[in-house]
Amino acid sequence: MQENSKDYEFCIKSTLDNARKRINLLDSEDKKCVLEEYREWIKDGLGNHTVLLLREDPII
């Protein structure tokens, strides 16, 4: 259980770091919209939403 917990923490941290980098590439107005969307998701509770993670090298 402890090992899985560390894996989840690493994945969440990596995901948030990636999101932050991508948001910082946006212009001011788009950045504001995306940040507001994240705030709504977090306020509503992340457990209520499905998150789609896209890979740069999709296996489809």
N, C-alpha and C positions, 0 to 999 in steps of 0.2 A: 504493500500500500504506500509506504513512504517513497519508494522508488518511482511509482506512478505519479505521485504528487509532485515530485521534482520535474518529471517530464511535462506535466501539465503547466507548471509554473514557467518553465522554459518556453513552451509553445505560446503561452499567453503573452509573456514579455516580448518575444520575437514578433508576434502579431501586432502588438501595440507600438513597438518601435517602428515597424514597417509602415503602419498606418500614419504615424506621426511624420515620417519622412515624406510619404506621398502627399499628405495634406499640406506640408510646407512648400511643395512644388506648385501649388495652386495659386491663382491670383486672389486678391483680397476677398472679393465677393463670393467666389466659389468656396474658398476656405471657410468663410463664415457659415455658409449653408451646410457644408459637411460636418463641421463641428457641432452645429445645432442638431443635426440628425443623430450624431453620437450621443449627445446629451439626452435626447429623447429616449434612445434605446436603453441607456444606463438607468435613467429615471424610472422607466417602465419595468425594469428588471430584465436582465439579459436572458433569463431562463424562459421568457415568453416568446423569444424570437429564434428563428433558425438562421444560422450564419453560413453563408456560402463562401468557402475559401477557394480562390482561383490560383492555380499553379502557373508559373511561367512556362513549364514544360508539361502541359496536360497529357494525360494518358487516356485518350478517347478513341 
